[in-house]
């Protein structure tokens, strides 16, 4: 009977990965989405439930938080450090809007699958724009074969929309 009172459980919404050439409107669409969340949740221009950031800046902060976890907080072990980073990110908002998603650094490439899997497992929704399709990310990069599982995960977990036409 208790199950009937609580209503149906809803699966978290899938995120979206918008890709296309420069100037095709990807960032505009993401901004409209982001702004609609702000206006529907409160009258202020930002909300504790969402964050919008350039992807390169986001990854710089991830590496900074990893460093702080180890040096300032004394956290040891990759799982514990990642947990600290995930907590830090999600305190800023669970709807994550990334502009200019691209991967050029081997350290980022090797970290992304664990990072994004952890975010989504903890209820984050990812919205990203990129000039590259998922299969074109980190093309020609060092140890790319270790990055390909993240591409597979990305295509399975997010709705991928190409704006090339």
C-alpha positions as CSV (number, residue, x, y, z in Angstrom):
1,X,0.0,0.0,0.0
2,X,2.9,2.3,0.8
3,X,4.1,2.0,-2.8
4,X,0.8,3.2,-4.1
5,X,0.9,6.3,-1.9
6,X,4.3,7.3,-3.1
7,X,3.4,7.2,-6.7
8,X,5.5,5.9,-9.6
9,X,9.2,6.5,-9.3
10,X,10.6,8.5,-12.2
11,X,13.9,7.8,-13.8
12,X,16.2,10.8,-13.9
13,X,16.1,12.6,-17.3
14,X,18.7,11.8,-19.8
15,X,21.2,14.5,-20.6
16,X,22.0,15.8,-24.0
17,X,25.1,16.2,-26.2
18,X,24.6,18.8,-28.9
19,X,27.3,18.9,-31.6
20,X,27.7,20.9,-34.8
21,X,29.8,23.5,-36.5
22,X,30.6,26.9,-35.1
23,X,27.7,29.3,-35.2
24,X,24.9,26.8,-35.7
25,X,23.2,27.7,-32.4
26,X,24.3,25.0,-29.9
27,X,25.3,27.5,-27.2
28,X,22.2,29.5,-27.8
29,X,20.0,26.4,-27.3
30,X,21.8,25.5,-24.1
31,X,21.5,29.1,-22.8
32,X,17.8,29.1,-23.5
33,X,17.5,25.8,-21.6
34,X,19.6,27.0,-18.7
35,X,17.7,30.4,-18.5
36,X,14.4,28.5,-18.5
37,X,15.5,26.6,-15.5
38,X,16.5,29.8,-13.7
39,X,13.2,31.5,-14.4
40,X,11.1,28.5,-13.4
41,X,12.9,27.8,-10.1
42,X,13.2,31.4,-8.8
43,X,13.3,35.0,-9.8
44,X,17.1,35.1,-9.4
45,X,19.4,34.5,-12.3
46,X,21.1,31.5,-10.8
47,X,20.0,28.5,-8.9
48,X,21.7,26.1,-6.5
49,X,20.3,23.3,-8.7
50,X,22.2,24.1,-11.9
51,X,25.6,25.3,-13.1
52,X,26.8,26.4,-16.5
53,X,30.5,26.5,-17.3
54,X,33.0,26.3,-20.2
55,X,34.2,22.7,-20.2
56,X,37.9,23.6,-20.1
57,X,37.4,25.7,-17.0
58,X,35.4,22.9,-15.4
59,X,38.2,20.4,-16.0
60,X,40.8,22.9,-14.6
61,X,38.6,23.0,-11.4
62,X,38.4,19.2,-11.3
63,X,42.2,19.0,-11.3
64,X,42.4,21.7,-8.7
65,X,39.9,20.0,-6.5
66,X,41.8,16.7,-6.8
67,X,45.0,18.5,-5.8
68,X,43.3,20.2,-2.8
69,X,41.8,16.9,-1.7
70,X,45.2,15.3,-1.4
71,X,47.3,18.3,-0.2
72,X,44.9,20.2,2.0
73,X,42.4,17.6,3.1
74,X,44.8,14.7,3.3
75,X,42.6,12.4,1.3
76,X,44.4,9.4,-0.1
77,X,43.3,6.9,-2.7
78,X,41.8,7.6,-6.1
79,X,38.3,6.6,-5.1
80,X,38.3,8.8,-2.1
81,X,39.7,11.8,-4.0
82,X,37.1,11.3,-6.8
83,X,34.3,11.1,-4.1
84,X,35.5,14.5,-2.7
85,X,35.6,16.0,-6.2
86,X,32.1,14.7,-7.1
87,X,30.7,16.1,-3.8
88,X,32.3,19.5,-4.6
89,X,30.8,19.6,-8.1
90,X,27.3,18.5,-7.1
91,X,27.1,21.0,-4.2
92,X,27.1,23.7,-7.0
93,X,24.2,22.0,-8.9
94,X,23.0,18.7,-10.3
95,X,22.1,20.1,-13.8
96,X,25.5,20.6,-15.4
97,X,25.7,22.6,-18.6
98,X,29.0,22.4,-20.4
99,X,29.9,24.7,-23.3
100,X,32.6,23.7,-25.8
101,X,33.0,20.1,-24.7
102,X,36.3,18.9,-26.1
103,X,39.1,16.6,-24.9
104,X,42.8,17.4,-25.8
105,X,44.6,16.3,-22.6
106,X,45.5,12.6,-21.9
107,X,44.9,13.2,-18.1
108,X,41.4,14.4,-18.9
109,X,40.8,11.6,-21.3
110,X,41.7,9.0,-18.8
111,X,39.6,10.6,-16.0
112,X,36.3,11.4,-17.8
113,X,34.6,8.1,-17.7
114,X,34.9,7.7,-13.9
115,X,34.1,11.3,-13.4
116,X,31.0,11.4,-15.5
117,X,29.7,8.0,-14.4
118,X,30.0,9.2,-10.8
119,X,28.1,12.4,-11.6
120,X,25.3,10.6,-13.4
121,X,25.1,7.8,-10.7
122,X,24.6,10.6,-8.1
123,X,21.7,12.2,-10.0
124,X,23.5,14.8,-12.2
125,X,22.0,15.6,-15.6
126,X,24.6,16.6,-18.2
127,X,23.9,19.1,-21.1
128,X,26.9,19.7,-23.3
129,X,27.7,21.5,-26.6
130,X,30.6,20.6,-28.8
131,X,32.0,21.2,-32.3
132,X,32.8,17.5,-32.5
133,X,30.6,14.4,-32.5
134,X,31.4,12.0,-29.6
135,X,33.3,9.7,-32.0
136,X,35.5,12.6,-33.0
137,X,36.5,13.5,-29.4
138,X,40.2,13.1,-28.6
139,X,40.8,11.7,-32.1
140,X,44.5,11.0,-32.5
141,X,45.1,11.4,-28.8
142,X,47.6,9.4,-26.8
143,X,46.1,6.1,-25.5
144,X,42.8,6.9,-27.2
145,X,41.9,3.2,-27.0
146,X,41.5,3.8,-23.2
147,X,39.2,6.8,-24.0
148,X,36.8,5.0,-26.3
149,X,34.8,3.4,-23.5
150,X,33.9,6.9,-22.4
151,X,32.6,7.7,-25.9
152,X,30.5,4.5,-25.7
153,X,29.2,5.5,-22.3
154,X,28.4,9.0,-23.6
155,X,26.5,7.7,-26.5
156,X,24.5,5.3,-24.3
157,X,23.8,7.7,-21.5
158,X,23.1,11.0,-23.2
159,X,20.9,11.9,-26.2
160,X,23.3,12.8,-28.9
161,X,22.0,15.4,-31.4
162,X,23.9,16.5,-34.4
163,X,23.1,20.0,-35.8
164,X,25.1,19.6,-39.0
165,X,22.1,19.9,-41.3
